């Protein structure tokens, strides 16, 4: 296995781990909400912490699942223009959109990291349970950084195919999701 293949395989494993964490967070949020509803409507004892924790678990669901969804072609795409292009121009369009998209994701990751660090420095805590807010906030820049890494791997793959003349190959634009 080449170093590049090993790197791609490692990125895919990390993406899958993020997706697993997202799935577990979704399951935990579902169980908590079910518990909260049961306690409120059947026993008349609302659990105020449920809304707060479930909300922050949804942050984990969204941001930890981004990279794996990208690597497995799961994000919504509009290919009205690209589907009409020949393979060469389509590959160049893909490179351009990956450059623009990764730039945007990088900026957002940086901004969310700054917000997380600000929450840490200021000692911000949650309203109900008073836990440090930097902990759930940290999942945003981490998930975005993983998405950026996945996008850069795809960008490099596209570039290698363009330079190597392998544009006409019929394989996924993201490589094998392993």
VMD Tcl script that builds the backbone (N, CA, C; Angstrom):
set m [mol new atoms 534]
animate dup $m
set s [atomselect $m all]
$s set {name element resname resid chain x y z} {
  {N N UNK 1 A 0.852 -1.175 0.000}
  {CA C UNK 1 A 0.000 0.000 0.000}
  {C C UNK 1 A 0.901 1.242 0.000}
  {N N UNK 2 A 0.604 2.187 -0.880}
  {CA C UNK 2 A 1.396 3.412 -0.942}
  {C C UNK 2 A 1.091 4.297 0.251}
  {N N UNK 3 A 1.933 5.290 0.464}
  {CA C UNK 3 A 1.689 6.222 1.577}
  {C C UNK 3 A 0.389 6.977 1.378}
  {N N UNK 4 A 0.125 7.363 0.118}
  {CA C UNK 4 A -1.119 8.094 -0.159}
  {C C UNK 4 A -2.331 7.217 0.152}
  {N N UNK 5 A -2.304 5.963 -0.280}
  {CA C UNK 5 A -3.419 5.047 -0.013}
  {C C UNK 5 A -3.592 4.846 1.489}
  {N N UNK 6 A -2.497 4.765 2.227}
  {CA C UNK 6 A -2.577 4.613 3.678}
  {C C UNK 6 A -3.180 5.861 4.319}
  {N N UNK 7 A -2.802 7.044 3.813}
  {CA C UNK 7 A -3.364 8.287 4.329}
  {C C UNK 7 A -4.864 8.366 4.063}
  {N N UNK 8 A -5.265 8.034 2.837}
  {CA C UNK 8 A -6.688 8.057 2.483}
  {C C UNK 8 A -7.457 7.060 3.342}
  {N N UNK 9 A -6.890 5.882 3.537}
  {CA C UNK 9 A -7.540 4.877 4.378}
  {C C UNK 9 A -7.680 5.380 5.817}
  {N N UNK 10 A -6.649 6.044 6.325}
  {CA C UNK 10 A -6.712 6.602 7.674}
  {C C UNK 10 A -7.770 7.689 7.789}
  {N N UNK 11 A -7.837 8.561 6.795}
  {CA C UNK 11 A -8.865 9.622 6.796}
  {C C UNK 11 A -10.254 8.997 6.760}
  {N N UNK 12 A -10.429 7.975 5.933}
  {CA C UNK 12 A -11.730 7.301 5.858}
  {C C UNK 12 A -12.103 6.664 7.193}
  {N N UNK 13 A -11.130 6.087 7.888}
  {CA C UNK 13 A -11.405 5.490 9.203}
  {C C UNK 13 A -11.822 6.561 10.214}
  {N N UNK 14 A -11.124 7.693 10.195}
  {CA C UNK 14 A -11.472 8.778 11.116}
  {C C UNK 14 A -12.870 9.312 10.792}
  {N N UNK 15 A -13.183 9.422 9.508}
  {CA C UNK 15 A -14.512 9.880 9.099}
  {C C UNK 15 A -15.599 8.917 9.589}
  {N N UNK 16 A -15.332 7.626 9.459}
  {CA C UNK 16 A -16.301 6.634 9.942}
  {C C UNK 16 A -16.446 6.696 11.458}
  {N N UNK 17 A -15.348 6.939 12.168}
  {CA C UNK 17 A -15.416 7.071 13.631}
  {C C UNK 17 A -16.270 8.278 14.009}
  {N N UNK 18 A -16.107 9.380 13.269}
  {CA C UNK 18 A -16.946 10.553 13.506}
  {C C UNK 18 A -18.405 10.247 13.259}
  {N N UNK 19 A -18.660 9.477 12.216}
  {CA C UNK 19 A -20.037 9.089 11.908}
  {C C UNK 19 A -20.617 8.189 12.999}
  {N N UNK 20 A -19.805 7.291 13.523}
  {CA C UNK 20 A -20.250 6.433 14.627}
  {C C UNK 20 A -20.576 7.271 15.857}
  {N N UNK 21 A -19.719 8.227 16.168}
  {CA C UNK 21 A -19.974 9.126 17.290}
  {C C UNK 21 A -21.265 9.908 17.067}
  {N N UNK 22 A -21.485 10.367 15.834}
  {CA C UNK 22 A -22.720 11.085 15.509}
  {C C UNK 22 A -23.943 10.186 15.718}
  {N N UNK 23 A -23.842 8.952 15.282}
  {CA C UNK 23 A -24.956 8.018 15.458}
  {C C UNK 23 A -25.249 7.734 16.920}
  {N N UNK 24 A -24.192 7.561 17.714}
  {CA C UNK 24 A -24.384 7.321 19.152}
  {C C UNK 24 A -24.990 8.549 19.839}
  {N N UNK 25 A -24.558 9.737 19.408}
  {CA C UNK 25 A -25.125 10.965 19.967}
  {C C UNK 25 A -26.601 11.087 19.595}
  {N N UNK 26 A -26.944 10.711 18.374}
  {CA C UNK 26 A -28.351 10.723 17.958}
  {C C UNK 26 A -29.187 9.752 18.772}
  {N N UNK 27 A -28.638 8.576 19.024}
  {CA C UNK 27 A -29.328 7.585 19.845}
  {C C UNK 27 A -29.508 8.103 21.269}
  {N N UNK 28 A -28.455 8.693 21.831}
  {CA C UNK 28 A -28.535 9.244 23.189}
  {C C UNK 28 A -29.565 10.363 23.266}
  {N N UNK 29 A -29.590 11.236 22.251}
  {CA C UNK 29 A -30.574 12.328 22.240}
  {C C UNK 29 A -31.989 11.778 22.160}
  {N N UNK 30 A -32.180 10.758 21.334}
  {CA C UNK 30 A -33.504 10.140 21.211}
  {C C UNK 30 A -33.943 9.530 22.536}
  {N N UNK 31 A -33.047 8.820 23.193}
  {CA C UNK 31 A -33.372 8.209 24.487}
  {C C UNK 31 A -33.682 9.279 25.536}
  {N N UNK 32 A -32.897 10.357 25.541}
  {CA C UNK 32 A -33.136 11.431 26.507}
  {C C UNK 32 A -34.475 12.115 26.274}
  {N N UNK 33 A -34.780 12.378 25.018}
  {CA C UNK 33 A -36.058 13.036 24.706}
  {C C UNK 33 A -37.217 12.129 25.074}
  {N N UNK 34 A -37.086 10.842 24.795}
  {CA C UNK 34 A -38.124 9.879 25.179}
  {C C UNK 34 A -38.302 9.863 26.693}
  {N N UNK 35 A -37.198 9.852 27.420}
  {CA C UNK 35 A -37.232 9.905 28.878}
  {C C UNK 35 A -37.920 11.191 29.350}
  {N N UNK 36 A -37.546 12.312 28.750}
  {CA C UNK 36 A -38.134 13.594 29.142}
  {C C UNK 36 A -39.631 13.644 28.903}
  {N N UNK 37 A -40.042 13.160 27.748}
  {CA C UNK 37 A -41.481 13.147 27.432}
  {C C UNK 37 A -42.225 12.227 28.388}
  {N N UNK 38 A -41.669 11.055 28.658}
  {CA C UNK 38 A -42.304 10.105 29.576}
  {C C UNK 38 A -42.441 10.707 30.972}
  {N N UNK 39 A -41.375 11.309 31.457}
  {CA C UNK 39 A -41.415 11.906 32.797}
  {C C UNK 39 A -42.411 13.069 32.870}
  {N N UNK 40 A -42.462 13.861 31.811}
  {CA C UNK 40 A -43.352 15.018 31.819}
  {C C UNK 40 A -44.821 14.623 31.714}
  {N N UNK 41 A -45.164 13.762 30.763}
  {CA C UNK 41 A -46.569 13.494 30.484}
  {C C UNK 41 A -47.171 12.359 31.303}
  {N N UNK 42 A -46.364 11.420 31.754}
  {CA C UNK 42 A -46.919 10.305 32.520}
  {C C UNK 42 A -46.720 10.465 34.019}
  {N N UNK 43 A -45.705 11.205 34.419}
  {CA C UNK 43 A -45.425 11.351 35.845}
  {C C UNK 43 A -45.484 12.792 36.327}
  {N N UNK 44 A -45.730 13.724 35.413}
  {CA C UNK 44 A -45.843 15.129 35.796}
  {C C UNK 44 A -44.547 15.723 36.343}
  {N N UNK 45 A -43.396 15.180 35.954}
  {CA C UNK 45 A -42.103 15.642 36.452}
  {C C UNK 45 A -41.172 15.990 35.278}
  {N N UNK 46 A -41.288 17.201 34.791}
  {CA C UNK 46 A -40.420 17.573 33.671}
  {C C UNK 46 A -38.944 17.554 34.066}
  {N N UNK 47 A -38.137 17.148 33.143}
  {CA C UNK 47 A -36.688 17.092 33.353}
  {C C UNK 47 A -36.057 18.208 32.520}
  {N N UNK 48 A -35.716 19.308 33.158}
  {CA C UNK 48 A -35.266 20.488 32.428}
  {C C UNK 48 A -33.909 20.280 31.734}
  {N N UNK 49 A -33.110 19.370 32.215}
  {CA C UNK 49 A -31.794 19.157 31.610}
  {C C UNK 49 A -31.879 18.501 30.238}
  {N N UNK 50 A -32.993 17.803 29.958}
  {CA C UNK 50 A -33.117 17.039 28.721}
  {C C UNK 50 A -33.021 17.944 27.493}
  {N N UNK 51 A -33.743 19.047 27.500}
  {CA C UNK 51 A -33.710 19.943 26.340}
  {C C UNK 51 A -32.305 20.460 26.074}
  {N N UNK 52 A -31.608 20.836 27.127}
  {CA C UNK 52 A -30.265 21.387 26.980}
  {C C UNK 52 A -29.286 20.335 26.444}
  {N N UNK 53 A -29.282 19.178 27.049}
  {CA C UNK 53 A -28.358 18.128 26.600}
  {C C UNK 53 A -28.696 17.620 25.204}
  {N N UNK 54 A -29.979 17.452 24.912}
  {CA C UNK 54 A -30.382 16.960 23.591}
  {C C UNK 54 A -29.975 17.958 22.504}
  {N N UNK 55 A -30.087 19.235 22.802}
  {CA C UNK 55 A -29.688 20.255 21.841}
  {C C UNK 55 A -28.201 20.152 21.529}
  {N N UNK 56 A -27.383 19.998 22.546}
  {CA C UNK 56 A -25.949 19.915 22.312}
  {C C UNK 56 A -25.540 18.584 21.690}
  {N N UNK 57 A -26.290 17.536 21.960}
  {CA C UNK 57 A -26.022 16.265 21.284}
  {C C UNK 57 A -26.320 16.377 19.786}
  {N N UNK 58 A -27.293 17.191 19.431}
  {CA C UNK 58 A -27.593 17.392 18.013}
  {C C UNK 58 A -26.442 18.109 17.298}
  {N N UNK 59 A -25.709 18.943 18.025}
  {CA C UNK 59 A -24.505 19.551 17.455}
  {C C UNK 59 A -23.509 18.448 17.097}
  {N N UNK 60 A -23.350 17.483 17.980}
  {CA C UNK 60 A -22.446 16.356 17.728}
  {C C UNK 60 A -22.938 15.560 16.515}
  {N N UNK 61 A -24.237 15.320 16.448}
  {CA C UNK 61 A -24.804 14.570 15.326}
  {C C UNK 61 A -24.459 15.244 14.001}
  {N N UNK 62 A -24.691 16.536 13.926}
  {CA C UNK 62 A -24.479 17.254 12.664}
  {C C UNK 62 A -22.998 17.344 12.310}
  {N N UNK 63 A -22.183 17.843 13.219}
  {CA C UNK 63 A -20.810 18.155 12.871}
  {C C UNK 63 A -19.899 16.929 12.801}
  {N N UNK 64 A -20.170 15.910 13.589}
  {CA C UNK 64 A -19.320 14.719 13.528}
  {C C UNK 64 A -19.658 13.834 12.329}
  {N N UNK 65 A -20.828 14.017 11.762}
  {CA C UNK 65 A -21.221 13.221 10.602}
  {C C UNK 65 A -20.909 13.857 9.258}
  {N N UNK 66 A -20.468 15.104 9.257}
  {CA C UNK 66 A -20.229 15.814 7.999}
  {C C UNK 66 A -19.214 15.128 7.090}
  {N N UNK 67 A -18.061 14.791 7.633}
  {CA C UNK 67 A -16.964 14.269 6.800}
  {C C UNK 67 A -17.315 12.917 6.182}
  {N N UNK 68 A -17.888 12.024 6.978}
  {CA C UNK 68 A -18.237 10.707 6.432}
  {C C UNK 68 A -19.314 10.851 5.359}
  {N N UNK 69 A -20.266 11.738 5.595}
  {CA C UNK 69 A -21.304 11.970 4.600}
  {C C UNK 69 A -20.679 12.484 3.304}
  {N N UNK 70 A -19.711 13.377 3.421}
  {CA C UNK 70 A -19.008 13.880 2.238}
  {C C UNK 70 A -18.247 12.756 1.540}
  {N N UNK 71 A -17.487 11.977 2.279}
  {CA C UNK 71 A -16.663 10.914 1.686}
  {C C UNK 71 A -17.520 9.842 1.012}
  {N N UNK 72 A -18.749 9.655 1.475}
  {CA C UNK 72 A -19.608 8.630 0.887}
  {C C UNK 72 A -20.632 9.221 -0.085}
  {N N UNK 73 A -20.364 10.457 -0.550}
  {CA C UNK 73 A -21.242 11.130 -1.524}
  {C C UNK 73 A -22.664 11.290 -1.015}
  {N N UNK 74 A -22.835 11.543 0.258}
  {CA C UNK 74 A -24.166 11.632 0.843}
  {C C UNK 74 A -24.759 13.024 0.897}
  {N N UNK 75 A -23.962 14.053 0.645}
  {CA C UNK 75 A -24.500 15.409 0.671}
  {C C UNK 75 A -25.314 15.663 -0.587}
  {N N UNK 76 A -26.275 16.535 -0.482}
  {CA C UNK 76 A -27.109 16.899 -1.622}
  {C C UNK 76 A -26.259 17.672 -2.622}
  {N N UNK 77 A -26.348 17.280 -3.874}
  {CA C UNK 77 A -25.617 17.978 -4.924}
  {C C UNK 77 A -26.580 18.348 -6.039}
  {N N UNK 78 A -26.238 19.405 -6.737}
  {CA C UNK 78 A -26.996 19.816 -7.915}
  {C C UNK 78 A -26.051 19.705 -9.091}
  {N N UNK 79 A -26.353 18.796 -9.987}
  {CA C UNK 79 A -25.439 18.562 -11.102}
  {C C UNK 79 A -26.060 18.972 -12.435}
  {N N UNK 80 A -26.874 19.996 -12.405}
  {CA C UNK 80 A -27.529 20.475 -13.616}
  {C C UNK 80 A -26.505 20.843 -14.686}
  {N N UNK 81 A -25.447 21.520 -14.301}
  {CA C UNK 81 A -24.407 21.912 -15.243}
  {C C UNK 81 A -23.383 20.795 -15.438}
  {N N UNK 82 A -22.896 20.246 -14.342}
  {CA C UNK 82 A -21.796 19.284 -14.444}
  {C C UNK 82 A -22.177 18.011 -15.182}
  {N N UNK 83 A -23.426 17.602 -15.113}
  {CA C UNK 83 A -23.828 16.372 -15.802}
  {C C UNK 83 A -23.811 16.535 -17.321}
  {N N UNK 84 A -23.833 17.764 -17.798}
  {CA C UNK 84 A -23.815 18.025 -19.245}
  {C C UNK 84 A -22.399 18.213 -19.798}
  {N N UNK 85 A -21.404 18.240 -18.914}
  {CA C UNK 85 A -20.033 18.479 -19.340}
  {C C UNK 85 A -19.326 17.182 -19.684}
  {N N UNK 86 A -18.315 17.300 -20.527}
  {CA C UNK 86 A -17.427 16.170 -20.826}
  {C C UNK 86 A -16.594 15.883 -19.572}
  {N N UNK 87 A -15.997 14.701 -19.466}
  {CA C UNK 87 A -15.236 14.348 -18.256}
  {C C UNK 87 A -14.117 15.329 -17.891}
  {N N UNK 88 A -13.386 15.840 -18.860}
  {CA C UNK 88 A -12.288 16.768 -18.569}
  {C C UNK 88 A -12.768 18.051 -17.897}
  {N N UNK 89 A -13.682 18.790 -18.546}
  {CA C UNK 89 A -14.212 20.007 -17.909}
  {C C UNK 89 A -14.940 19.723 -16.599}
  {N N UNK 90 A -15.607 18.568 -16.508}
  {CA C UNK 90 A -16.293 18.201 -15.269}
  {C C UNK 90 A -15.283 18.046 -14.128}
  {N N UNK 91 A -14.128 17.445 -14.433}
  {CA C UNK 91 A -13.088 17.274 -13.413}
  {C C UNK 91 A -12.537 18.632 -12.980}
  {N N UNK 92 A -12.330 19.540 -13.935}
  {CA C UNK 92 A -11.844 20.882 -13.587}
  {C C UNK 92 A -12.873 21.640 -12.756}
  {N N UNK 93 A -14.154 21.491 -13.101}
  {CA C UNK 93 A -15.209 22.126 -12.304}
  {C C UNK 93 A -15.210 21.562 -10.890}
  {N N UNK 94 A -14.996 20.274 -10.778}
  {CA C UNK 94 A -14.918 19.622 -9.460}
  {C C UNK 94 A -13.753 20.190 -8.647}
  {N N UNK 95 A -12.613 20.383 -9.277}
  {CA C UNK 95 A -11.454 20.956 -8.582}
  {C C UNK 95 A -11.781 22.366 -8.094}
  {N N UNK 96 A -12.401 23.157 -8.953}
  {CA C UNK 96 A -12.743 24.542 -8.579}
  {C C UNK 96 A -13.730 24.560 -7.412}
  {N N UNK 97 A -14.762 23.719 -7.484}
  {CA C UNK 97 A -15.748 23.709 -6.397}
  {C C UNK 97 A -15.144 23.171 -5.098}
  {N N UNK 98 A -14.234 22.209 -5.204}
  {CA C UNK 98 A -13.563 21.726 -3.991}
  {C C UNK 98 A -12.656 22.795 -3.397}
  {N N UNK 99 A -11.986 23.574 -4.243}
  {CA C UNK 99 A -11.161 24.676 -3.744}
  {C C UNK 99 A -12.021 25.723 -3.029}
  {N N UNK 100 A -13.116 26.114 -3.666}
  {CA C UNK 100 A -14.011 27.103 -3.051}
  {C C UNK 100 A -14.649 26.558 -1.772}
  {N N UNK 101 A -15.127 25.316 -1.846}
  {CA C UNK 101 A -15.778 24.712 -0.679}
  {C C UNK 101 A -14.834 24.524 0.485}
  {N N UNK 102 A -13.625 24.069 0.208}
  {CA C UNK 102 A -12.667 23.866 1.305}
  {C C UNK 102 A -12.225 25.205 1.887}
  {N N UNK 103 A -12.145 26.243 1.061}
  {CA C UNK 103 A -11.831 27.579 1.591}
  {C C UNK 103 A -12.927 28.042 2.548}
  {N N UNK 104 A -14.165 27.871 2.131}
  {CA C UNK 104 A -15.298 28.257 2.973}
  {C C UNK 104 A -15.312 27.455 4.276}
  {N N UNK 105 A -15.155 26.148 4.181}
  {CA C UNK 105 A -15.158 25.293 5.375}
  {C C UNK 105 A -13.999 25.657 6.304}
  {N N UNK 106 A -12.837 25.951 5.727}
  {CA C UNK 106 A -11.691 26.358 6.538}
  {C C UNK 106 A -11.971 27.636 7.321}
  {N N UNK 107 A -12.590 28.612 6.668}
  {CA C UNK 107 A -12.934 29.872 7.344}
  {C C UNK 107 A -13.940 29.632 8.465}
  {N N UNK 108 A -14.962 28.855 8.189}
  {CA C UNK 108 A -15.977 28.569 9.210}
  {C C UNK 108 A -15.369 27.766 10.361}
  {N N UNK 109 A -14.485 26.824 10.050}
  {CA C UNK 109 A -13.821 26.048 11.111}
  {C C UNK 109 A -13.003 26.978 12.002}
  {N N UNK 110 A -12.285 27.898 11.395}
  {CA C UNK 110 A -11.475 28.852 12.157}
  {C C UNK 110 A -12.361 29.719 13.050}
  {N N UNK 111 A -13.476 30.207 12.504}
  {CA C UNK 111 A -14.371 31.067 13.275}
  {C C UNK 111 A -15.015 30.306 14.443}
  {N N UNK 112 A -15.399 29.063 14.202}
  {CA C UNK 112 A -15.991 28.289 15.297}
  {C C UNK 112 A -14.950 27.934 16.351}
  {N N UNK 113 A -13.700 27.741 15.936}
  {CA C UNK 113 A -12.629 27.508 16.905}
  {C C UNK 113 A -12.422 28.749 17.762}
  {N N UNK 114 A -12.426 29.919 17.141}
  {CA C UNK 114 A -12.295 31.158 17.907}
  {C C UNK 114 A -13.443 31.326 18.902}
  {N N UNK 115 A -14.667 30.998 18.481}
  {CA C UNK 115 A -15.815 31.088 19.383}
  {C C UNK 115 A -15.684 30.098 20.536}
  {N N UNK 116 A -15.171 28.905 20.251}
  {CA C UNK 116 A -14.962 27.898 21.288}
  {C C UNK 116 A -13.918 28.372 22.293}
  {N N UNK 117 A -12.826 28.915 21.797}
  {CA C UNK 117 A -11.776 29.429 22.684}
  {C C UNK 117 A -12.272 30.617 23.514}
  {N N UNK 118 A -13.106 31.441 22.901}
  {CA C UNK 118 A -13.685 32.568 23.633}
  {C C UNK 118 A -14.591 32.068 24.765}
  {N N UNK 119 A -15.394 31.051 24.486}
  {CA C UNK 119 A -16.259 30.473 25.526}
  {C C UNK 119 A -15.412 29.894 26.658}
  {N N UNK 120 A -14.289 29.300 26.293}
  {CA C UNK 120 A -13.378 28.736 27.299}
  {C C UNK 120 A -12.758 29.842 28.157}
  {N N UNK 121 A -12.217 30.862 27.488}
  {CA C UNK 121 A -11.550 31.961 28.211}
  {C C UNK 121 A -12.508 32.717 29.124}
  {N N UNK 122 A -13.732 32.911 28.654}
  {CA C UNK 122 A -14.717 33.657 29.442}
  {C C UNK 122 A -15.409 32.792 30.495}
  {N N UNK 123 A -15.184 31.494 30.457}
  {CA C UNK 123 A -15.793 30.594 31.431}
  {C C UNK 123 A -17.302 30.458 31.265}
  {N N UNK 124 A -17.777 30.560 30.034}
  {CA C UNK 124 A -19.216 30.459 29.780}
  {C C UNK 124 A -19.712 29.061 30.138}
  {N N UNK 125 A -20.877 29.025 30.768}
  {CA C UNK 125 A -21.475 27.754 31.171}
  {C C UNK 125 A -22.906 27.684 30.674}
  {N N UNK 126 A -23.440 26.477 30.635}
  {CA C UNK 126 A -24.820 26.294 30.179}
  {C C UNK 126 A -25.785 26.834 31.226}
  {N N UNK 127 A -26.987 27.121 30.804}
  {CA C UNK 127 A -27.982 27.765 31.665}
  {C C UNK 127 A -28.484 26.829 32.759}
  {N N UNK 128 A -28.787 25.602 32.416}
  {CA C UNK 128 A -29.436 24.695 33.360}
  {C C UNK 128 A -28.429 23.878 34.162}
  {N N UNK 129 A -27.535 23.198 33.463}
  {CA C UNK 129 A -26.635 22.269 34.135}
  {C C UNK 129 A -25.292 22.882 34.518}
  {N N UNK 130 A -25.024 24.069 34.038}
  {CA C UNK 130 A -23.813 24.828 34.365}
  {C C UNK 130 A -22.518 24.114 33.972}
  {N N UNK 131 A -22.554 23.319 32.882}
  {CA C UNK 131 A -21.309 22.710 32.412}
  {C C UNK 131 A -20.640 23.683 31.436}
  {N N UNK 132 A -19.336 23.588 31.272}
  {CA C UNK 132 A -18.624 24.515 30.387}
  {C C UNK 132 A -19.101 24.385 28.942}
  {N N UNK 133 A -19.451 25.508 28.336}
  {CA C UNK 133 A -19.971 25.482 26.974}
  {C C UNK 133 A -18.909 25.184 25.922}
  {N N UNK 134 A -17.637 25.346 26.267}
  {CA C UNK 134 A -16.611 25.070 25.274}
  {C C UNK 134 A -16.607 23.587 24.885}
  {N N UNK 135 A -17.089 22.728 25.764}
  {CA C UNK 135 A -17.078 21.290 25.466}
  {C C UNK 135 A -18.005 20.966 24.287}
  {N N UNK 136 A -19.292 21.328 24.328}
  {CA C UNK 136 A -20.110 21.040 23.143}
  {C C UNK 136 A -19.710 21.892 21.937}
  {N N UNK 137 A -19.217 23.113 22.186}
  {CA C UNK 137 A -18.787 23.966 21.069}
  {C C UNK 137 A -17.603 23.362 20.328}
  {N N UNK 138 A -16.766 22.615 21.016}
  {CA C UNK 138 A -15.570 22.043 20.420}
  {C C UNK 138 A -15.883 21.088 19.266}
  {N N UNK 139 A -17.079 20.478 19.295}
  {CA C UNK 139 A -17.439 19.551 18.231}
  {C C UNK 139 A -17.636 20.249 16.892}
  {N N UNK 140 A -17.924 21.549 16.909}
  {CA C UNK 140 A -18.096 22.275 15.646}
  {C C UNK 140 A -16.764 22.424 14.900}
  {N N UNK 141 A -15.727 23.024 15.495}
  {CA C UNK 141 A -14.483 23.133 14.729}
  {C C UNK 141 A -13.830 21.775 14.450}
  {N N UNK 142 A -13.993 20.810 15.352}
  {CA C UNK 142 A -13.418 19.488 15.090}
  {C C UNK 142 A -14.092 18.818 13.894}
  {N N UNK 143 A -15.420 18.861 13.871}
  {CA C UNK 143 A -16.150 18.267 12.749}
  {C C UNK 143 A -15.858 18.977 11.440}
  {N N UNK 144 A -15.752 20.299 11.490}
  {CA C UNK 144 A -15.443 21.063 10.282}
  {C C UNK 144 A -14.007 20.809 9.818}
  {N N UNK 145 A -13.083 20.668 10.767}
  {CA C UNK 145 A -11.696 20.365 10.403}
  {C C UNK 145 A -11.613 18.991 9.737}
  {N N UNK 146 A -12.378 18.033 10.231}
  {CA C UNK 146 A -12.396 16.711 9.610}
  {C C UNK 146 A -13.016 16.785 8.216}
  {N N UNK 147 A -14.061 17.575 8.063}
  {CA C UNK 147 A -14.654 17.774 6.736}
  {C C UNK 147 A -13.634 18.417 5.799}
  {N N UNK 148 A -12.914 19.405 6.292}
  {CA C UNK 148 A -11.882 20.051 5.482}
  {C C UNK 148 A -10.821 19.038 5.056}
  {N N UNK 149 A -10.396 18.197 5.960}
  {CA C UNK 149 A -9.415 17.168 5.630}
  {C C UNK 149 A -9.958 16.240 4.545}
  {N N UNK 150 A -11.207 15.817 4.687}
  {CA C UNK 150 A -11.822 14.937 3.688}
  {C C UNK 150 A -11.914 15.643 2.338}
  {N N UNK 151 A -12.235 16.929 2.353}
  {CA C UNK 151 A -12.323 17.683 1.101}
  {C C UNK 151 A -10.947 17.827 0.452}
  {N N UNK 152 A -9.921 18.037 1.259}
  {CA C UNK 152 A -8.562 18.169 0.720}
  {C C UNK 152 A -8.066 16.853 0.130}
  {N N UNK 153 A -8.452 15.735 0.744}
  {CA C UNK 153 A -8.111 14.427 0.174}
  {C C UNK 153 A -8.788 14.274 -1.187}
  {N N UNK 154 A -10.058 14.646 -1.273}
  {CA C UNK 154 A -10.769 14.553 -2.550}
  {C C UNK 154 A -10.175 15.497 -3.582}
  {N N UNK 155 A -9.804 16.690 -3.162}
  {CA C UNK 155 A -9.173 17.653 -4.055}
  {C C UNK 155 A -7.853 17.097 -4.596}
  {N N UNK 156 A -7.073 16.509 -3.723}
  {CA C UNK 156 A -5.802 15.916 -4.150}
  {C C UNK 156 A -6.042 14.753 -5.112}
  {N N UNK 157 A -7.034 13.930 -4.817}
  {CA C UNK 157 A -7.369 12.826 -5.728}
  {C C UNK 157 A -7.750 13.355 -7.108}
  {N N UNK 158 A -8.593 14.384 -7.129}
  {CA C UNK 158 A -9.000 14.977 -8.408}
  {C C UNK 158 A -7.785 15.528 -9.148}
  {N N UNK 159 A -6.928 16.241 -8.444}
  {CA C UNK 159 A -5.724 16.796 -9.060}
  {C C UNK 159 A -4.815 15.716 -9.613}
  {N N UNK 160 A -4.661 14.643 -8.864}
  {CA C UNK 160 A -3.811 13.530 -9.326}
  {C C UNK 160 A -4.390 12.888 -10.579}
  {N N UNK 161 A -5.727 12.771 -10.627}
  {CA C UNK 161 A -6.360 12.196 -11.817}
  {C C UNK 161 A -6.196 13.120 -13.025}
  {N N UNK 162 A -6.334 14.420 -12.805}
  {CA C UNK 162 A -6.170 15.373 -13.901}
  {C C UNK 162 A -4.739 15.362 -14.444}
  {N N UNK 163 A -3.776 15.389 -13.543}
  {CA C UNK 163 A -2.368 15.405 -13.953}
  {C C UNK 163 A -1.982 14.073 -14.582}
  {N N UNK 164 A -2.513 12.984 -14.017}
  {CA C UNK 164 A -2.171 11.654 -14.530}
  {C C UNK 164 A -2.976 11.236 -15.736}
  {N N UNK 165 A -3.905 12.081 -16.175}
  {CA C UNK 165 A -4.698 11.752 -17.353}
  {C C UNK 165 A -5.786 10.728 -17.091}
  {N N UNK 166 A -6.123 10.485 -15.837}
  {CA C UNK 166 A -7.128 9.473 -15.515}
  {C C UNK 166 A -8.509 10.037 -15.339}
  {N N UNK 167 A -8.867 11.078 -16.080}
  {CA C UNK 167 A -10.157 11.737 -15.913}
  {C C UNK 167 A -11.301 10.843 -16.337}
  {N N UNK 168 A -11.107 9.978 -17.298}
  {CA C UNK 168 A -12.211 9.179 -17.830}
  {C C UNK 168 A -12.528 7.941 -17.014}
  {N N UNK 169 A -11.780 7.714 -15.958}
  {CA C UNK 169 A -12.055 6.533 -15.141}
  {C C UNK 169 A -13.429 6.656 -14.504}
  {N N UNK 170 A -14.105 5.537 -14.368}
  {CA C UNK 170 A -15.445 5.542 -13.785}
  {C C UNK 170 A -15.360 5.061 -12.355}
  {N N UNK 171 A -14.917 5.948 -11.476}
  {CA C UNK 171 A -14.911 5.616 -10.059}
  {C C UNK 171 A -15.423 6.816 -9.303}
  {N N UNK 172 A -15.786 6.610 -8.086}
  {CA C UNK 172 A -16.323 7.679 -7.262}
  {C C UNK 172 A -15.338 8.840 -7.166}
  {N N UNK 173 A -15.871 10.046 -7.149}
  {CA C UNK 173 A -15.005 11.223 -7.033}
  {C C UNK 173 A -14.317 11.292 -5.678}
  {N N UNK 174 A -14.777 10.546 -4.726}
  {CA C UNK 174 A -14.199 10.573 -3.392}
  {C C UNK 174 A -13.346 9.346 -3.128}
  {N N UNK 175 A -13.178 8.495 -4.098}
  {CA C UNK 175 A -12.445 7.262 -3.837}
  {C C UNK 175 A -13.335 6.273 -3.111}
  {N N UNK 176 A -12.781 5.200 -2.719}
  {CA C UNK 176 A -13.533 4.186 -1.998}
  {C C UNK 176 A -13.784 4.609 -0.568}
  {N N UNK 177 A -15.040 4.588 -0.102}
  {CA C UNK 177 A -15.299 4.966 1.290}
  {C C UNK 177 A -14.866 3.919 2.297}
  {N N UNK 178 A -14.236 2.850 1.840}
  {CA C UNK 178 A -13.753 1.759 2.717}
  {C C UNK 178 A -14.828 1.298 3.640}
}
mol reanalyze $m
mol bondsrecalc $m
mol representation Tube
mol addrep $m
